[in-house]
């Protein structure tokens, strides 16, 4: 397998995250009429998942978890880092 082929194969969790982020972008764009974009993964310098292009200070962290409400404090800690 080449490096290119390996890049094309995403883990299930990455596929799930990408699909959820894409759905969130579509929802936010239709609901607010602002343009949003998914942000690239940048490792430890990651600032979030979605940015509003018109209002760049607004960055969203997307979580697709069944237990999102019960793990909200953990999610908030991750967001603040």
C-alpha positions as CSV (number, residue, x, y, z in Angstrom):
1,X,0.0,0.0,0.0
2,X,1.3,3.4,-0.9
3,X,1.2,6.5,1.4
4,X,-1.5,7.9,-0.9
5,X,-3.6,4.8,-0.5
6,X,-3.1,4.9,3.3
7,X,-4.3,8.5,3.4
8,X,-7.5,7.5,1.5
9,X,-8.4,5.0,4.2
10,X,-9.8,6.8,7.2
11,X,-10.5,5.1,10.5
12,X,-14.1,4.7,11.4
13,X,-13.8,7.4,14.1
14,X,-12.3,9.9,11.7
15,X,-15.0,9.1,9.1
16,X,-17.7,9.6,11.8
17,X,-16.1,12.9,12.9
18,X,-15.7,14.2,9.3
19,X,-19.3,13.3,8.5
20,X,-20.6,15.0,11.7
21,X,-18.5,18.2,11.1
22,X,-19.8,18.3,7.5
23,X,-23.3,18.0,8.7
24,X,-22.7,20.8,11.3
25,X,-21.3,23.1,8.6
26,X,-24.4,22.5,6.4
27,X,-26.7,23.1,9.3
28,X,-25.0,26.3,10.5
29,X,-24.9,27.7,7.0
30,X,-28.6,27.0,6.4
31,X,-29.6,28.3,9.9
32,X,-27.4,31.4,10.1
33,X,-26.8,32.3,6.4
34,X,-23.1,32.7,7.2
35,X,-20.4,30.7,5.5
36,X,-18.6,28.1,7.6
37,X,-15.6,25.9,6.8
38,X,-14.1,22.8,8.3
39,X,-10.6,23.4,9.7
40,X,-7.7,21.1,8.9
41,X,-6.2,18.8,11.5
42,X,-3.0,20.4,12.8
43,X,-2.1,18.1,15.8
44,X,-1.4,19.9,19.0
45,X,-2.0,23.3,17.4
46,X,-5.6,22.4,16.6
47,X,-8.0,25.3,17.4
48,X,-11.3,23.6,16.6
49,X,-13.3,21.9,13.9
50,X,-15.4,24.6,12.2
51,X,-14.8,28.3,11.7
52,X,-17.3,31.0,10.6
53,X,-15.6,32.8,7.6
54,X,-17.5,36.0,8.2
55,X,-16.8,36.0,11.9
56,X,-13.4,34.2,12.3
57,X,-13.3,34.6,16.0
58,X,-16.1,32.0,16.2
59,X,-14.6,28.5,16.2
60,X,-16.6,25.4,17.0
61,X,-15.5,22.0,18.4
62,X,-17.8,19.3,17.1
63,X,-18.5,16.1,19.2
64,X,-20.7,13.3,18.0
65,X,-21.1,11.3,21.1
66,X,-24.1,9.3,22.5
67,X,-23.1,10.5,26.0
68,X,-22.5,14.2,25.0
69,X,-24.6,15.6,27.8
70,X,-23.1,13.4,30.5
71,X,-19.6,14.2,29.3
72,X,-20.1,17.9,28.8
73,X,-17.5,18.9,31.4
74,X,-14.9,16.8,29.7
75,X,-15.8,18.2,26.3
76,X,-15.5,21.8,27.7
77,X,-12.0,21.0,29.2
78,X,-10.9,19.7,25.8
79,X,-12.3,22.8,24.1
80,X,-10.5,25.2,26.5
81,X,-7.1,23.6,25.9
